[in-house]
């Protein structure tokens, strides 16, 4: 007998989804970002708003898994080779920013009445900027490839790295706050657990994922991705460490495998949904009545945070030899508090380092600082030197990377295409769900992504949004047509060149929006016919005949795309009075 879902659960889910669907697009359209939208939605439905949802702690507890998933994704992005290339700006400028900002905020917080442990935690939390917020702004402005965008990204990358030790800092300070003593024995157990996690994930998950990948069971691969995250998080929690730390370690260990992109793609929907739920939960938990009663503190705190943090960012950027305009833009981009401040405030409150009222006030300050960011960037743009205003477009072109080619499907056709494009010096990225072919692509020097090239999320992860040209070389007629339609809708500026195997699928792909379609066997058949003509003694007319055939074949493709397979064929026959036009 089938069991019906709990109506109460469905009602609560409807409230959450409805609030998010209404609030987030409004705030994003206003240029304030999705994080503020989620916070506003939570505040609206929470016990201090319309009171549509009362059990805040259960929601926040469940949604904290979104933070765990986010740490895993951050770990996946931090390949050791990438960290090494950016080491000076990440560990120089990034470290200096966190230390200097925290050091400037520490005495200010002490003067406002916080103890040294609370001031240390709060100052460290406020030193972090919003990665999601800042990156989105840089993408929308097209500035990620500019020098100031690159330096902003390096600082954000170090801040992401700093999250784990900062969460550990709370765990270290908490026993002193409660009057407990540190347990060295438990510390040794924790270190042993970390070592065991490294061994299991590093040497066990790779072979397991290889077996799963070969089975072509996508849903099992998604389950395996969640298993890595949940298992690592629970292992660390069992020995008294942060679940987020376990997920982060697992992500770093998986970053150098061929599966990291597919893992990120499979985790992303869960991460986005649960992280949004976390922000909504935090918006629900803030006592906005208390905040309203201290609005001057929130307002002054937000402007003060932006001023102190902006001054530190500007000064350090100038020391790192950024020009005045770039330094101003870095300060404006990263002057806000970040989403992980909410995480740290919640952790600090649960460990008795700060109380609920202080956490609410501090969260409101961070939220308002995010609201200030778009306006700060508009003011920063006014600092552009007059001599650079007319050169903005030229600079963007100069900073742009080489033409980017995406080869979706790395079989026999995709391999040849990728090799030719690499010979010309183009940046080539390949996607395939064969581990053997992916390794072959990596050996060629291409950027490789393991995954199903027919999936839009995989294409996005592989950089289709920034690709100048996409070669679709998958051996699946229906899947290729669907992929072309998705690409045309999601990435309208990309040129689509598709490989197919017969006339019918060629017409379908052209109708779906492919710019160029080539039948896989066409060129080999034409070449075979040309050689046959030479063998028959017709070498003198072979070139002209082949050229005429190509022209008629192209015309047939145009007619069949316009009128359909049979009617297009008939129109060509009427024109040339041919029985078999090819």
C-alpha positions, 0 to 999 in steps of 0.5 A: 500500500502506497504511503502518502507524503506528510502534508505538513512537510509539503506545506513547509516546502511550499512556503520555502520554495515560494518565498525563494522564487519570489524574493531571489529574482527581485533582489538579483534584478535589483543588483543585490545578489541572491544571498540577500534575496535568500536572507530577505525570504527567510526573514519574511517567513520566519518567526520574526516576520510572518511566522509561517515557519516556526521550527528554525533550528531544525531548518538551519541544522538540515541546511548546514549540509549546504555549507558542507557541500560548498566546502567540498566544491571549494576543495575540488577547485583548489588543484595543487598545480593551480595553487602553485601558479597563483601562489604569490598573489594568493598567499602573499596578497590574500594572506596579508588582506586577511591578517591586516583587516583582522588586525585593524578590526580587532581593536575596534571590536575590543573598544565596543566591548567584545572580549579578546576571543570574541573580537578575534573570531568576529574580526577574522569573520569580517575579514572574509568577503562574499565569494559568490557575490564578488565573482558574480559582479565581476562576471556581469561586468566582464572583468574577471580577465582584467588585472584587478579581477584576477587579483580580486579572485586570488584574494577570494581564493585565499579567503576560501582556504582560510575558512577551514582554519578559522572554523577550527579557531572557534573550536580551539577557543570554545573550550576556554570560553566554557572553562574546559580544558583541551583534550590532547588524547582527542586531538591525537585521535582527530589527527589519526582520523584525518590521516585515515580520511586522506588514505581512503579518499586518495587511494580508494575513491578513484578506482571506485569511481572508475568502475562506476563511470564504466557502468554508465550509471549516471544516478549511481555516480551522483550517489557516489559523489554524495557518499564521498561528501557525507562519508567524509563529513561524518568521519570528521564529526565522529572525532569532534572535528567540523563536518565542513573540514572533512568535506573540504579535505575530500574535495582537495584530494579529489581535485586532481582526478579526472572526475572532479568536474563531474563530481562538481556538476553532480553536487552543484544542484544539491549545494545551491539548494541547500545553501540557499536554504541555509541563508533562508534559515539564517534570515529566519533566525535573526531577530529583526526586531532587535536589529531595528531597535539598534539600527544606528549600530547596524548602519554605522557598522556596515559603513565602518566595515566597508571603510576599514576593509576598503582602506586595507584592500586599497593599501595592500593592492598599491603595495602589490603594484596595482594602479590607483584605479585597479586598487579602488575597484578591488576595494569596492569589489571586496569591501563587504562581509561574506556569507561565511561570516554567517557560518562563523557567527552561528558557530561562535554563538553555539560555542558561547563566544557571542550571544544571539543578539550580537550574532543578529546585529553582526549578521545585519551588518554583513547583509547591509555591507553586501547591499552597499557593494554595487553602489561602491563599484559605481563610485569606483568607476568614476575614478577611471582615468580620462585617458582610459575611458576611450580605451576600455573596449580595446583593453578588454580585447587585449586581456581576453584569452585566446579563442576557446574551443569546446569539443563535446565528445572525444571519439574518433571525430572529436580527436581529429578536430581537437588536434587540428585546433591545438595545432593552430594554437587555440585553447581546447577543452574536451568533454567525454564520459570515457575515462580512457578518452579523457586521459588521452585528451589530457595527454594532448594538452587539452583541458579535460572534463569527465561527464556527459556532453549532452547535459547542460550542466556539464557543458556549463561546467566545462566553460560553454558560456565562454566558448567561441565555438562548440564542436558537437561530436557525439554518437547519439542522434536524439541526444545530439539534437537535444544538445544543439537546442540546449546550447542555442538557448543557453549560449546563443553567441557560440558557433555550433559545428556538429558531426552526424552520420546521415542526411536525416540527422543532418537536417534535424541538427540544422533545424535545431540551430547548428551553424555547420553540420558534416556527415561523418562518412561524407568526406571519406565517401567523396574521397573514395569516389575521387580515387575511383574516378582516377582509377577509371581514367577520369582523373581530368574531370574528377576535381570538377565533378567532385566540386559540382557534387559538393555544391549540389549536396549543399543545395540539397541540405538547404532545400531539405532543411527548408521544405523537409526531406522528401519535398526538398529531394523532389525539388532538387530532382526537378531542377537537375532531372536526376534520379539519384542526387546523392 
